[in-house]
Amino acid sequence: MPGQILQNADAAMYQAKAGGGGGHRILDIREQAQDHERAGLLQDLRGAINRDELRTDYQPIVRTADGRVAGVEALLRWASPAHGLVAPETVIPLAEQGGLIVDIGRWILERACIDRSGFTDRVPFEEFQLAVNVSPQQLMSPGFAATVAAILVETRTEPSLLTLEVTESVFVHDGPRALVILKDLKDLGVSVALDDFGTGYSSLSYLRQFPVDVVKIDKGFVAELGSPITSAIVSAVVDLAHVLGMTVVAEGVETLAQFKRVAAMGCDACQGFFFAKPMSADDLRTLVLEDGAGGHPRLPATAAV
């Protein structure tokens, strides 16, 4: 302990000198601890794929009109023996920082495509969509469209059943290159979704400029639909998307009241805790097989939609 105090004092002294001298610095030990923890996480993440620590959970996407499950969104999970279950909000930035996002992104896409065939092998759904998130760094990586094409062939996945979700930030940082890549993906036959719309750099012009098939309304907007201003914004987005031939999905639907609002506004599909929390591939397979009619299961199972 005394040795650590001396090391911290030394570090503060060198920071003060680097600032030109004649001053003082306060070393934030909490920040040091966070940096140390991030470094440990990144080191362990490097071998997570080989150690079989990654998995994908799935959250159902439900048709607004009848409550039937139309597809799922694949969600990354990292079960680290040393750190426990690490949230995707931590894993993805770490993977990007450490240059791991391309390998991890490929693993997610391949795993999700393999799992999808398991959901529908006994109850074939012609239009059971699989949505997979793609980080900006992964999308912009060399040969991304070719990687997607190879995975589709390897897993025997019909391209029209795959939706790749991207965020608005890809358009802000390098719009022309993003446009080329998205067009390449569209040429493969996959769909493109604009995820978390309403956050960050949101612009309705993106819907016109880029080849987007699906607009996903951010959960922050859904949570505030009681506000007339928020409702007006969401209604405008839904109307414009429909004029442009796009499908609209409302994210983060947690209550019956929220569901009724997004349904009244014309959202085509929803996802959120009101319908189902993210679940393992085995649990989703059970949900699909439990539907006695042999069709898409209806959610929520305990409430009339």
Backbone bond lengths (Angstrom), bond angles and torsions (degrees), N, CA, C in turn:
res aa  C-N    CA-C-N  psi(-1)  N-CA   C-N-CA  omega(-1)  CA-C   N-CA-C  phi
1 M - - - 1.467 - - 1.535 112.05 -
2 P 1.366 120.29 -49.67 1.462 119.77 176.81 1.521 111.73 -59.29
3 G 1.332 116.52 -37.86 1.458 119.87 178.85 1.519 112.05 -62.72
4 Q 1.333 116.58 -40.16 1.469 121.02 178.95 1.521 110.73 -64.91
5 I 1.349 116.20 -39.15 1.474 120.06 178.82 1.523 110.28 -62.17
6 L 1.338 116.53 -42.70 1.461 120.42 178.49 1.531 111.14 -63.75
7 Q 1.335 117.29 -39.67 1.455 120.83 178.25 1.526 110.61 -63.18
8 N 1.340 116.11 -41.67 1.462 119.71 179.08 1.528 111.20 -65.40
9 A 1.327 116.05 -40.55 1.465 120.01 178.27 1.518 110.84 -63.52
10 D 1.341 115.97 -40.28 1.465 121.47 177.33 1.526 110.72 -60.08
11 A 1.348 114.86 -45.09 1.459 119.59 -178.72 1.521 111.15 -63.25
12 A 1.345 116.54 -41.09 1.465 120.64 178.49 1.522 110.55 -64.45
13 M 1.343 116.91 -38.75 1.459 120.85 -179.59 1.532 110.63 -63.35
14 Y 1.336 116.70 -44.57 1.460 120.01 -178.91 1.533 111.40 -67.20
15 Q 1.337 117.05 -34.20 1.454 120.18 175.97 1.527 110.56 -65.03
16 A 1.345 116.61 -40.33 1.464 120.82 178.58 1.518 110.79 -64.31
17 K 1.348 116.78 -42.94 1.460 120.29 178.64 1.520 111.70 -64.41
18 A 1.338 115.43 -38.60 1.463 118.96 179.53 1.517 111.57 -64.15
19 G 1.328 115.92 -25.60 1.461 120.62 179.23 1.514 113.03 -83.38
20 G 1.304 118.52 3.39 1.453 121.14 176.12 1.509 114.19 110.37
21 G 1.318 118.31 -2.33 1.465 120.93 179.78 1.523 111.69 78.40
22 G 1.338 114.69 173.77 1.462 120.28 178.70 1.510 114.03 70.60
23 G 1.309 117.47 14.49 1.464 120.41 -179.55 1.506 110.56 -138.36
24 H 1.319 115.98 -167.69 1.454 119.48 178.67 1.522 108.74 -139.41
25 R 1.291 116.36 160.33 1.462 122.43 178.25 1.521 108.97 -133.32
26 I 1.324 114.31 144.12 1.464 121.03 174.89 1.523 107.27 -109.93
27 L 1.307 116.17 120.83 1.454 121.21 -178.43 1.533 108.98 -84.69
28 D 1.323 116.18 121.06 1.459 121.51 179.41 1.523 108.67 -83.47
29 I 1.321 116.27 101.97 1.467 120.82 -177.53 1.527 110.79 -65.81
30 R 1.336 116.51 -32.15 1.466 119.54 179.40 1.521 110.71 -64.41
31 E 1.340 116.05 -38.94 1.461 119.84 178.23 1.520 110.44 -66.60
32 Q 1.338 115.75 -39.40 1.471 119.46 176.44 1.529 110.78 -60.05
33 A 1.325 115.55 -43.26 1.466 120.09 -178.90 1.526 110.87 -63.74
34 Q 1.355 116.17 -39.27 1.457 119.86 179.04 1.520 111.05 -65.62
35 D 1.340 116.05 -41.36 1.465 119.83 177.85 1.522 110.96 -62.48
36 H 1.326 115.40 -41.54 1.478 120.24 179.57 1.528 109.82 -64.20
37 E 1.336 116.51 -40.44 1.467 120.23 -179.78 1.528 110.74 -65.95
38 R 1.343 116.38 -42.27 1.464 119.62 178.37 1.517 111.39 -62.66
39 A 1.324 116.19 -39.54 1.459 119.61 178.82 1.522 110.92 -63.62
40 G 1.333 116.91 -39.83 1.455 120.97 177.61 1.518 112.18 -66.30
41 L 1.339 116.49 -40.75 1.459 121.18 177.63 1.523 110.80 -61.76
42 L 1.324 115.57 -46.28 1.462 119.61 -178.24 1.522 111.02 -62.84
43 Q 1.324 116.95 -41.31 1.460 120.56 179.37 1.523 110.95 -60.86
44 D 1.339 116.20 -42.54 1.465 120.02 -179.52 1.530 111.69 -72.74
45 L 1.344 116.00 -32.62 1.461 119.30 -179.34 1.524 111.51 -64.63
46 R 1.322 117.20 -27.83 1.462 121.18 -177.24 1.531 112.85 -58.17
47 G 1.313 116.95 -30.66 1.456 118.59 -178.95 1.510 113.93 -109.59
48 A 1.347 116.88 12.00 1.466 120.52 -173.15 1.522 112.71 -63.42
49 I 1.339 117.42 -37.65 1.464 119.44 -179.28 1.517 110.58 -65.69
50 N 1.322 116.52 -48.17 1.472 120.28 -178.26 1.521 112.29 -65.07
51 R 1.345 115.89 -29.38 1.473 119.06 179.63 1.528 111.73 -88.21
52 D 1.314 117.43 4.54 1.467 122.71 176.67 1.539 111.38 60.23
53 E 1.326 116.43 41.67 1.470 121.36 -179.34 1.527 112.90 -96.49
54 L 1.323 117.35 -13.58 1.461 120.37 179.90 1.524 110.27 -88.43
55 R 1.323 115.24 150.25 1.460 119.60 174.35 1.518 108.58 -150.37
56 T 1.308 115.88 165.89 1.454 121.08 175.66 1.514 110.06 -117.77
57 D 1.321 116.09 129.21 1.459 121.93 169.10 1.522 107.65 -100.93
58 Y 1.328 115.64 166.65 1.464 119.79 -174.37 1.522 110.20 -135.74
59 Q 1.338 115.42 132.60 1.466 120.17 175.20 1.529 108.61 -111.66
60 P 1.326 117.27 125.07 1.466 120.19 -179.66 1.524 112.88 -62.00
61 I 1.319 115.43 145.21 1.460 123.96 171.14 1.521 106.10 -110.61
62 V 1.317 116.12 124.24 1.464 122.01 -167.29 1.528 110.72 -112.35
63 R 1.310 116.90 136.43 1.463 121.19 175.64 1.522 109.90 -69.06
64 T 1.299 116.34 131.21 1.469 120.83 -178.11 1.525 111.40 -65.44
65 A 1.300 117.04 -36.56 1.463 120.87 -172.67 1.522 113.11 -64.27
66 D 1.349 117.30 -38.66 1.458 118.89 -173.58 1.530 114.71 -136.00
67 G 1.334 117.48 2.68 1.461 119.65 178.38 1.510 114.83 74.77
68 R 1.325 117.45 8.33 1.456 119.95 179.49 1.521 111.09 -79.02
69 V 1.340 116.14 144.12 1.461 120.61 178.16 1.530 108.75 -72.49
70 A 1.335 115.47 120.81 1.464 120.70 -178.17 1.516 111.81 -100.87
71 G 1.327 116.37 -13.48 1.453 119.75 -178.48 1.509 110.62 171.94
72 V 1.334 116.30 -168.92 1.457 121.32 -178.81 1.527 109.73 -143.15
73 E 1.327 114.79 156.41 1.460 120.94 170.61 1.523 107.96 -108.22
74 A 1.331 115.70 128.52 1.458 121.06 178.15 1.525 109.66 -81.11
75 L 1.330 116.75 134.55 1.463 122.38 -176.39 1.531 109.56 -128.08
76 L 1.311 116.21 128.33 1.462 121.51 -177.64 1.524 111.65 -72.67
77 R 1.323 115.55 139.23 1.460 122.21 173.75 1.529 108.00 -133.94
78 W 1.335 115.80 138.19 1.466 121.14 175.67 1.524 108.29 -121.30
79 A 1.327 116.03 110.00 1.460 122.15 177.38 1.522 107.76 -95.52
80 S 1.333 115.78 92.25 1.464 120.89 -177.10 1.526 110.34 -88.84
81 P 1.335 118.80 127.14 1.464 120.80 177.36 1.530 112.15 -58.59
82 A 1.329 116.43 -31.49 1.466 120.16 -176.53 1.525 112.88 -88.31
83 H 1.332 117.55 -31.55 1.461 120.66 -172.44 1.523 113.96 -116.84
84 G 1.313 117.61 -1.95 1.452 119.91 -178.16 1.519 111.07 81.08
85 L 1.340 115.69 -159.25 1.461 121.06 -179.67 1.525 108.43 -79.75
86 V 1.322 116.79 114.62 1.467 121.97 -175.93 1.523 108.96 -97.12
87 A 1.326 116.69 129.81 1.459 122.31 -175.69 1.525 111.23 -67.37
88 P 1.341 117.55 146.55 1.471 120.99 177.88 1.526 112.07 -57.82
89 E 1.341 117.32 -31.61 1.463 121.08 179.61 1.526 111.25 -62.24
90 T 1.327 116.42 -22.57 1.463 121.46 175.84 1.525 111.01 -93.54
91 V 1.322 116.68 -40.79 1.459 121.14 -173.83 1.524 112.10 -66.38
92 I 1.325 117.83 -46.28 1.471 120.62 -174.23 1.527 111.71 -63.14
93 P 1.347 119.84 -50.15 1.473 118.57 176.90 1.530 112.64 -60.05
94 L 1.342 117.02 -37.77 1.459 120.05 177.02 1.529 111.12 -61.88
95 A 1.330 115.65 -44.21 1.461 120.23 -179.42 1.524 110.85 -63.10
96 E 1.328 116.40 -38.47 1.466 120.06 178.32 1.528 110.16 -68.20
97 Q 1.319 115.80 -43.24 1.467 121.02 -179.80 1.530 111.32 -61.43
98 G 1.321 116.18 -39.12 1.455 120.44 -175.40 1.519 114.74 -93.03
99 G 1.354 117.34 7.09 1.454 120.16 -179.96 1.521 113.82 70.11
100 L 1.343 116.71 26.52 1.461 121.05 -177.02 1.522 113.36 -104.73
101 I 1.339 117.02 -5.63 1.462 120.04 -168.64 1.528 112.31 -66.51
102 V 1.329 118.11 -32.11 1.463 119.66 -179.36 1.529 110.63 -65.96
103 D 1.324 116.80 -45.91 1.470 120.45 179.67 1.527 111.29 -67.53
104 I 1.327 116.36 -43.63 1.462 119.15 -179.42 1.525 110.52 -68.35
105 G 1.334 116.28 -39.69 1.460 119.40 177.95 1.515 112.41 -62.23
106 R 1.329 116.53 -39.88 1.463 119.87 177.01 1.529 110.40 -64.46
107 W 1.336 115.75 -41.43 1.468 119.26 179.83 1.524 110.32 -60.76
108 I 1.340 117.75 -45.05 1.463 121.19 -179.48 1.520 110.70 -59.94
109 L 1.316 116.14 -48.20 1.467 120.14 -176.78 1.526 111.22 -63.06
110 E 1.319 116.24 -44.00 1.464 119.70 -180.00 1.527 111.21 -65.71
111 R 1.333 116.59 -44.32 1.459 121.03 -179.64 1.528 111.14 -62.12
112 A 1.338 115.49 -42.91 1.467 119.83 -178.25 1.525 111.19 -66.17
113 C 1.323 117.53 -39.49 1.461 119.99 178.66 1.525 111.18 -65.75
114 I 1.328 116.83 -39.29 1.468 120.48 177.21 1.526 110.21 -64.68
115 D 1.343 116.15 -44.84 1.465 119.78 -179.50 1.523 111.64 -63.27
116 R 1.334 117.08 -37.28 1.459 119.80 -177.50 1.530 111.26 -57.66
117 S 1.321 116.36 -41.12 1.468 119.10 179.81 1.527 110.61 -62.92
118 G 1.343 116.56 -29.75 1.460 120.24 177.96 1.520 112.83 -73.31
119 F 1.344 117.00 -28.47 1.467 119.76 178.58 1.522 111.01 -68.98
120 T 1.308 116.06 -31.10 1.466 119.79 -169.53 1.525 113.74 -117.04
121 D 1.345 117.68 10.34 1.465 118.79 -176.36 1.522 112.30 -68.71
122 R 1.340 117.50 -33.73 1.465 120.69 -178.90 1.519 112.57 -101.55
123 V 1.319 116.31 -21.62 1.460 120.80 176.23 1.530 106.45 -127.88
124 P 1.320 118.60 85.19 1.461 120.62 -173.16 1.527 112.89 -66.44
125 F 1.326 115.70 123.18 1.455 122.29 176.06 1.520 107.39 -108.12
126 E 1.295 116.48 121.16 1.459 119.04 -178.35 1.522 111.73 -68.94
127 E 1.314 117.06 -30.23 1.467 119.82 -174.57 1.526 111.69 -124.68
128 F 1.314 117.76 41.19 1.460 121.42 178.73 1.520 108.14 -86.16
129 Q 1.336 116.39 100.72 1.454 121.67 -172.26 1.536 111.82 -80.09
130 L 1.324 114.88 145.77 1.458 122.09 174.65 1.520 108.30 -117.04
131 A 1.331 117.28 120.98 1.463 122.27 179.27 1.522 109.06 -108.05
132 V 1.328 116.46 131.93 1.465 122.10 -179.16 1.525 108.34 -130.92
133 N 1.324 116.36 130.16 1.464 121.18 178.60 1.524 111.12 -74.40
134 V 1.324 115.66 141.82 1.459 122.29 177.35 1.528 107.89 -126.13
135 S 1.321 117.43 123.58 1.464 120.17 -179.76 1.529 109.51 -75.16
136 P 1.334 117.47 155.12 1.471 120.02 179.14 1.520 112.82 -54.97
137 Q 1.332 117.28 -42.70 1.464 120.66 -179.05 1.520 110.93 -64.45
138 Q 1.308 116.49 -38.36 1.465 120.60 178.83 1.523 110.71 -67.85
139 L 1.324 116.79 -44.34 1.463 121.05 -179.96 1.525 111.29 -59.53
140 M 1.331 116.37 -40.34 1.458 121.44 -175.98 1.531 113.46 -83.77
141 S 1.313 117.33 -2.65 1.470 120.03 -178.19 1.531 110.17 -69.56
142 P 1.339 117.82 148.80 1.472 121.02 -179.16 1.528 111.79 -58.43
143 G 1.318 115.52 133.63 1.456 120.29 174.66 1.514 115.34 74.19
144 F 1.351 118.15 21.38 1.469 118.90 -176.59 1.523 111.64 -62.32
145 A 1.328 117.83 -46.36 1.463 120.23 -179.43 1.531 111.02 -60.65
146 A 1.330 116.94 -38.27 1.470 120.56 178.18 1.525 111.05 -65.05
147 T 1.344 116.38 -36.90 1.469 120.71 177.28 1.523 110.60 -63.09
148 V 1.329 116.18 -44.56 1.473 120.73 178.53 1.527 109.80 -61.09
149 A 1.326 116.54 -44.60 1.464 120.36 -179.69 1.529 111.12 -60.08
150 A 1.319 116.42 -41.96 1.465 120.25 -179.32 1.528 111.34 -65.11
151 I 1.328 116.90 -41.49 1.468 120.31 -179.69 1.524 110.60 -66.00
152 L 1.320 117.20 -39.27 1.465 120.25 178.11 1.523 110.81 -59.93
153 V 1.336 115.88 -41.11 1.465 120.09 179.52 1.523 110.50 -69.49
154 E 1.331 116.85 -46.69 1.464 121.38 -177.28 1.531 112.30 -61.23
155 T 1.328 116.15 -37.95 1.474 120.10 -176.38 1.529 112.79 -96.50
156 R 1.332 116.02 0.75 1.472 121.83 179.98 1.528 111.00 56.15
157 T 1.305 115.39 44.44 1.459 121.71 180.00 1.518 109.99 -98.43
158 E 1.313 116.82 128.90 1.455 121.43 176.48 1.523 109.03 -66.54
159 P 1.331 119.43 123.59 1.469 121.41 -176.79 1.521 114.07 -55.00
160 S 1.316 117.48 -36.06 1.466 120.38 -177.35 1.527 113.01 -66.56
161 L 1.346 117.51 -13.19 1.459 121.41 -179.70 1.527 112.58 -94.50
162 L 1.338 117.21 -0.43 1.459 121.51 -179.61 1.524 110.46 -107.95
163 T 1.337 115.86 130.26 1.462 122.29 174.20 1.519 108.42 -118.62
164 L 1.317 116.76 124.65 1.457 121.65 177.07 1.525 108.67 -99.49
165 E 1.335 115.99 124.60 1.458 121.56 -176.61 1.523 110.55 -97.79
166 V 1.329 116.38 125.61 1.459 122.12 177.98 1.528 108.63 -124.05
167 T 1.326 116.42 158.36 1.462 120.77 177.91 1.522 110.34 -102.87
168 E 1.323 115.25 165.13 1.464 121.17 -175.42 1.524 113.11 -62.62
169 S 1.319 117.21 -22.04 1.467 119.77 -175.91 1.521 112.05 -60.65
170 V 1.335 118.92 -27.17 1.468 120.12 -179.52 1.521 110.72 -65.67
171 F 1.333 117.01 -28.74 1.456 120.10 -179.49 1.522 111.45 -78.65
172 V 1.336 115.87 -29.11 1.457 120.36 -176.92 1.522 111.21 -75.31
173 H 1.323 117.09 -44.06 1.463 120.89 -173.18 1.528 113.22 -75.48
174 D 1.332 117.08 -38.33 1.467 119.53 -179.34 1.525 108.34 -156.79
175 G 1.329 115.13 71.76 1.455 120.56 -175.93 1.517 114.55 -56.96
176 P 1.340 119.72 -47.05 1.471 120.13 -178.74 1.528 113.34 -59.85
177 R 1.345 116.57 -42.83 1.477 118.99 179.73 1.533 110.10 -69.01
178 A 1.324 116.28 -39.74 1.466 119.53 178.27 1.526 110.51 -60.63
179 L 1.322 116.65 -39.16 1.464 120.86 179.71 1.523 110.99 -62.27
180 V 1.329 117.27 -41.94 1.472 121.37 179.16 1.526 110.53 -62.90
181 I 1.335 116.20 -45.54 1.469 120.22 -177.93 1.520 111.11 -66.02
182 L 1.327 116.22 -42.60 1.469 119.35 179.98 1.526 111.10 -64.21
183 K 1.318 116.91 -36.67 1.466 119.51 177.23 1.527 110.54 -66.32
184 D 1.339 116.76 -37.75 1.466 119.97 176.07 1.530 110.76 -61.52
185 L 1.323 116.02 -41.54 1.460 120.12 178.86 1.533 111.09 -65.51
186 K 1.318 114.96 -40.77 1.462 118.88 178.36 1.526 110.87 -63.38
187 D 1.333 116.55 -35.73 1.463 120.22 177.83 1.528 111.54 -64.01
188 L 1.332 116.28 -27.04 1.468 119.97 176.59 1.525 111.22 -71.57
189 G 1.333 115.96 -23.60 1.456 120.29 -178.31 1.512 114.35 105.12
190 V 1.352 117.83 1.99 1.465 119.99 178.65 1.529 109.41 -83.78
191 S 1.335 115.81 160.79 1.456 121.40 176.78 1.526 109.96 -96.12
192 V 1.327 115.64 158.28 1.457 121.88 178.89 1.522 108.91 -123.66
193 A 1.333 115.99 130.84 1.475 121.50 178.34 1.517 109.47 -114.87
194 L 1.317 115.63 139.02 1.462 121.42 173.96 1.517 107.08 -92.89
195 D 1.335 116.23 107.17 1.468 122.47 -171.42 1.524 111.52 -87.06
196 D 1.336 115.80 152.33 1.473 122.66 174.86 1.520 112.03 55.23
197 F 1.320 117.81 37.58 1.460 119.23 -178.24 1.529 109.80 -64.28
198 G 1.322 114.71 132.89 1.465 120.24 -177.39 1.508 112.56 113.78
199 T 1.337 116.53 -2.48 1.466 120.14 178.13 1.522 109.06 -115.84
200 G 1.295 115.56 167.23 1.463 120.50 173.05 1.508 113.75 61.38
201 Y 1.344 115.71 -114.92 1.458 121.32 -171.83 1.527 112.03 -103.21
202 S 1.305 117.83 32.32 1.459 121.51 -171.32 1.521 113.12 -49.31
203 S 1.321 114.87 135.10 1.454 120.71 176.20 1.520 108.22 -150.76
204 L 1.323 115.85 129.99 1.457 119.48 178.49 1.525 111.03 -63.05
205 S 1.327 116.85 -21.26 1.465 119.66 -179.56 1.525 111.62 -65.06
206 Y 1.345 117.28 -25.29 1.463 120.15 178.02 1.526 110.92 -59.75
207 L 1.324 115.75 -35.33 1.460 119.77 -177.64 1.522 110.92 -66.45
208 R 1.306 116.11 -28.43 1.464 120.37 -179.87 1.521 112.32 -88.17
209 Q 1.343 116.77 -34.31 1.458 120.78 -171.63 1.527 113.79 -83.30
210 F 1.337 116.58 -30.31 1.471 119.15 -170.90 1.529 111.20 -114.92
211 P 1.336 117.01 150.81 1.467 121.53 -176.50 1.524 112.48 -76.58
212 V 1.308 115.25 78.80 1.464 121.87 -176.78 1.527 109.71 -106.79
213 D 1.337 116.34 136.89 1.463 121.42 179.28 1.521 112.56 -101.99
214 V 1.340 115.92 -30.15 1.462 121.62 -174.09 1.528 109.19 -132.06
215 V 1.325 116.25 136.62 1.462 121.96 173.41 1.527 107.80 -113.77
216 K 1.340 116.27 125.24 1.458 120.50 179.99 1.534 108.58 -107.41
217 I 1.326 115.89 113.15 1.461 122.15 -178.98 1.526 108.82 -71.62
218 D 1.326 116.64 126.16 1.462 120.99 -176.52 1.525 112.03 -61.19
219 K 1.320 115.81 146.11 1.463 121.70 -177.86 1.520 112.58 -61.36
220 G 1.349 117.44 -25.22 1.457 120.13 177.57 1.514 112.01 -62.73
221 F 1.320 116.79 -38.24 1.462 120.92 176.44 1.522 110.93 -69.40
222 V 1.332 116.13 -42.06 1.469 119.78 -179.56 1.528 110.54 -61.19
223 A 1.326 116.63 -38.28 1.465 120.71 -179.30 1.532 112.36 -67.03
224 E 1.337 117.28 -22.06 1.462 120.88 -176.28 1.524 112.97 -111.50
225 L 1.319 117.47 24.60 1.458 120.17 -177.60 1.527 113.29 -68.09
226 G 1.334 116.45 -10.75 1.466 118.78 174.08 1.512 112.13 -70.03
227 S 1.310 117.78 -17.41 1.463 122.64 179.15 1.527 109.72 -83.15
228 P 1.333 117.89 129.83 1.478 120.50 179.22 1.527 112.82 -58.68
229 I 1.334 116.81 -37.09 1.467 119.70 -179.32 1.522 110.63 -66.61
230 T 1.336 116.53 -46.57 1.466 120.17 179.04 1.517 110.90 -62.09
231 S 1.318 116.68 -42.50 1.468 120.69 178.80 1.517 111.35 -60.77
232 A 1.330 116.38 -39.89 1.464 120.38 179.81 1.523 110.74 -65.28
233 I 1.342 116.71 -40.02 1.465 120.85 179.45 1.529 110.44 -64.75
234 V 1.328 116.41 -47.48 1.462 119.85 -179.05 1.522 110.78 -63.11
235 S 1.321 116.80 -41.83 1.470 120.08 178.59 1.519 111.16 -60.42
236 A 1.337 116.59 -39.71 1.463 120.66 179.33 1.519 111.32 -64.95
237 V 1.335 116.26 -41.33 1.465 120.47 178.78 1.526 110.45 -64.47
238 V 1.332 116.40 -44.83 1.468 120.49 -179.72 1.526 110.60 -61.36
239 D 1.334 115.97 -46.24 1.467 119.64 -178.48 1.527 111.52 -62.63
240 L 1.338 116.99 -45.29 1.465 120.09 -179.75 1.517 111.01 -64.50
241 A 1.337 117.02 -43.69 1.461 120.54 179.98 1.530 110.65 -59.10
242 H 1.313 116.58 -42.78 1.466 119.76 -179.60 1.529 111.46 -67.03
243 V 1.313 117.32 -38.21 1.464 120.45 176.68 1.525 110.47 -60.22
244 L 1.338 115.95 -36.20 1.462 121.72 -179.36 1.524 112.77 -85.41
245 G 1.330 116.96 3.73 1.458 120.70 176.85 1.512 114.99 80.62
246 M 1.343 117.28 23.44 1.457 121.92 -177.98 1.522 111.71 -101.87
247 T 1.322 115.35 155.99 1.457 122.49 174.61 1.530 108.90 -93.41
248 V 1.336 116.63 145.42 1.466 121.00 -179.58 1.513 110.31 -117.44
249 V 1.341 115.60 128.63 1.463 122.33 177.48 1.526 108.70 -117.00
250 A 1.315 117.26 130.10 1.468 122.00 175.87 1.520 108.80 -93.74
251 E 1.336 116.65 123.70 1.461 121.63 -179.59 1.532 110.55 -94.94
252 G 1.328 115.69 155.59 1.461 120.75 172.49 1.505 114.70 69.51
253 V 1.325 117.64 31.15 1.474 120.88 177.24 1.533 108.14 -76.72
254 E 1.325 115.99 115.13 1.470 120.03 -173.04 1.528 113.69 -116.28
255 T 1.319 118.21 -13.38 1.467 120.20 -177.46 1.522 110.01 -134.94
256 L 1.321 114.66 162.11 1.471 120.35 176.70 1.525 110.32 -63.22
257 A 1.334 116.70 -37.47 1.471 120.17 179.74 1.528 110.58 -62.31
258 Q 1.326 117.51 -42.86 1.460 120.72 178.22 1.524 110.54 -64.18
259 F 1.324 115.90 -41.43 1.461 118.99 178.95 1.526 111.10 -60.18
260 K 1.330 116.52 -43.98 1.464 119.77 -179.25 1.518 111.46 -63.58
261 R 1.338 116.55 -36.09 1.468 119.64 -179.81 1.524 111.36 -67.57
262 V 1.347 116.89 -47.48 1.468 118.51 -177.44 1.531 110.42 -69.04
263 A 1.329 116.38 -31.13 1.465 119.17 177.02 1.525 110.33 -66.43
264 A 1.338 115.95 -42.41 1.461 120.20 179.62 1.529 111.65 -64.61
265 M 1.319 116.25 -29.18 1.471 120.23 179.78 1.520 112.66 -80.75
266 G 1.313 117.22 -10.03 1.452 120.25 176.46 1.505 116.02 98.15
267 C 1.348 118.11 13.28 1.468 119.51 176.17 1.531 109.22 -62.10
268 D 1.306 116.36 135.58 1.461 120.79 -174.68 1.526 113.26 -79.40
269 A 1.341 116.70 -29.55 1.458 120.88 -177.54 1.521 109.32 -150.54
270 C 1.316 115.79 165.53 1.462 121.85 -177.84 1.522 109.68 -142.14
271 Q 1.321 114.70 159.62 1.456 120.09 166.69 1.521 108.12 -149.50
272 G 1.314 115.98 151.93 1.453 119.98 -178.21 1.513 110.82 155.81
273 F 1.322 115.76 175.88 1.459 121.50 -174.80 1.525 112.97 -65.13
274 F 1.338 118.67 -21.84 1.464 119.97 176.79 1.526 110.81 -59.68
275 F 1.318 115.51 -33.40 1.463 120.81 -179.16 1.525 111.55 -93.91
276 A 1.324 116.38 -52.18 1.463 120.04 -179.25 1.517 109.59 -171.37
277 K 1.314 115.88 145.05 1.454 120.93 171.87 1.529 108.63 -81.57
278 P 1.330 117.60 161.89 1.468 118.87 174.14 1.520 110.44 -55.38
279 M 1.328 115.91 141.81 1.458 120.69 -176.07 1.522 109.89 -137.56
280 S 1.318 115.24 163.24 1.460 120.11 179.21 1.521 110.20 -69.54
281 A 1.322 115.45 164.83 1.457 120.28 178.01 1.527 110.75 -60.59
282 D 1.332 117.67 -38.57 1.469 121.02 179.52 1.523 111.10 -65.11
283 D 1.338 116.94 -41.98 1.466 119.99 -179.97 1.526 110.76 -66.71
284 L 1.315 116.54 -38.21 1.468 119.08 178.43 1.518 110.62 -66.54
285 R 1.315 116.71 -40.17 1.463 120.17 177.78 1.532 110.32 -61.04
286 T 1.324 116.17 -40.52 1.472 120.05 177.57 1.521 110.70 -63.10
287 L 1.333 116.48 -43.15 1.462 120.71 178.98 1.520 110.78 -59.10
288 V 1.316 116.84 -43.56 1.460 120.72 -178.87 1.524 110.92 -65.87
289 L 1.320 116.60 -43.26 1.461 120.36 -176.30 1.515 113.00 -73.64
290 E 1.343 116.85 -21.48 1.466 120.12 -178.76 1.515 112.49 -74.08
291 D 1.321 117.82 -14.12 1.453 120.07 179.87 1.521 109.07 -72.47
292 G 1.309 116.00 105.73 1.457 121.09 -172.67 1.510 114.21 -63.20
293 A 1.350 117.71 -26.68 1.455 120.02 -176.66 1.522 112.06 -77.10
294 G 1.328 116.96 -8.64 1.448 119.54 -179.67 1.511 112.88 79.16
295 G 1.330 117.12 9.92 1.459 121.11 178.59 1.499 110.10 -111.82
296 H 1.325 116.08 -168.56 1.458 119.91 -179.88 1.526 110.24 -64.15
297 P 1.331 118.66 131.42 1.464 120.33 176.50 1.517 110.95 -63.59
298 R 1.348 115.17 154.59 1.459 120.91 -178.73 1.531 108.82 -105.11
299 L 1.329 116.26 134.85 1.451 122.01 177.54 1.534 109.40 -129.06
300 P 1.357 117.18 150.16 1.467 126.22 -2.37 1.524 111.05 -73.99
301 A 1.305 116.91 145.62 1.459 121.72 -175.80 1.520 112.37 -68.27
302 T 1.350 116.86 -25.05 1.464 120.28 -173.50 1.519 113.59 -101.77
303 A 1.320 117.35 2.79 1.471 119.19 -177.97 1.517 109.99 -140.18
304 A 1.294 115.72 141.84 1.460 120.67 178.39 1.527 109.39 -74.33
305 V 1.307 116.57 128.26 1.460 122.08 178.05 1.511 108.79 -94.58
